[in-house]
Every structure is written in structure tokens, then in C-alpha cells.
């Protein structure tokens, strides 16, 4: 009689167990669809100072931005978007390296 080997296979699953199904990505937590933007923007950190950034996508409630350098971005600020110079008060909701997600605050 042949016995199955016990222990764990390459995927960390017991050798006598079937391999797990395909990996499922976590649900997108965005409340609205975002549209690609690729616009330059400025974040006002004081009346006389700003941080240049690029807006990658935008929606009615927020946007994602990429900073040009490792800057000390405050939690809340005013952002001026694109050539239309649309100004919105905003707050950071997530950060990852030079990228961050921004929520627009009520005006």
C-alpha cells in the first residue's frame, strides 16, 4: 500500500489537500468612480508656501496625488487642481511613499 506524504507543499498547503483557488483581490473601497486626470496641482501648506504634485485620478469626492519629492505633507490643506485653478479644502486619507489619497472637504 502506498501512503501519501504528509507535510506542506510549495504553496504552504498540506500535501494531501487540494490547492487553493485563485487569489481574489480585496473589494475597492471607493464610494464613487474616479476618472484618470494626469494634471499638475499645487498643495498650499501656508499662505506663502506650496508643494507641487500630480493628480493621477479624480472624482467628485477626492483624488489621488503623487508628490514630486519626499515632502512633509500636512493632514489637511488646500489643493489647486489643473489649469482651471479649482481650489478645494482636502485631507489625506491614506499615504504610501510619494502617493496619497485625498478626500475633498465640504465647502
N, C-alpha and C positions, 0 to 999 in steps of 0.2 A: 504494500500500500504506500502511495506517495503522499507525503504531508506537505502542506503549504508552508512556505517560510513565514515566520512571524517577524514583526518589526515594522519599520516605516520605510516606504519607498521614496522616490525622488521628490514627490510633492508633499511630503510630510503626512501622508495618509497611510494608515495601516495597509500592508501589502495585500491582505485578504479583503479589503474594502474597495468598492468602485471609486474611480477618480471623481473629484468634484466636478460640477457643471461649469459652464463658462462664468467668468467674473462679471458681475453686474455693477455698473457704476452707481454711486450714490445719487439720489434724486437732486436735481437742480433746485436750489432754494430761492431763486429769483421769483419775485411776485409779478414782474412784467417782462416782456421781451425786450432785449436790448438790440440796438442796431449798430453795425460797425461804424466807427466815426473817423479814426485816424486824424484827429485835429490837434493843433497846438493849443495849449491852455496855460494860464498863469494862476498860481495859488498865492493869494495875499496872506502873508504871515504877520505883517504890521503895515501901517499906513505907507511906509517908505521902503518896504522890502517884499519881494515875491520870489516864488520858486517856479521855474519853467518846467512843464511836463507835457506829456502827450496823452490825449484821451483816446483809448482804444475802442470803446463802445459806450453807448449812452442810451438811457431810457428816460421816461418822464419822472422817475423817482431816484435816479442815480447814474453813476458811470464808473468805469474802471480807468485808472490812470497809471502811467508809467513815468516815474521820475527820471530825470536825466543824470542825476548823481545821488549819492547817499546823503540825503538832506534830513534835517530834524523837522519832520512834518508834524504840526500840531494836530490834536484830535479834532478840532473844529476850525474852520477857516472859510474864506470867500474864494470861490473859483470863478474865473472868467474864461468862458468857452468860445473858441474859434473866432473867425473874422466878424461874426455878428456881435461880439462882445457881450454875450449873455452872461450876467452875473448871478450866481446862486450861493447862498449860505449852505455849507455842507459839513458832514462829519465822516470820519473814517470808520468803516465797519469791519474791514479786515486788511491785513498787511502781509506781504510776502516779498522779501527783498526790496527791489525798487518798484514793485507793483502794489497797488492798494485799491480796494473797493470803496466807493464814496456814496453816501446817501444824501440826497438833497433835503434840506430842512424847509419847513413851511415858511412862507414869506409873509 
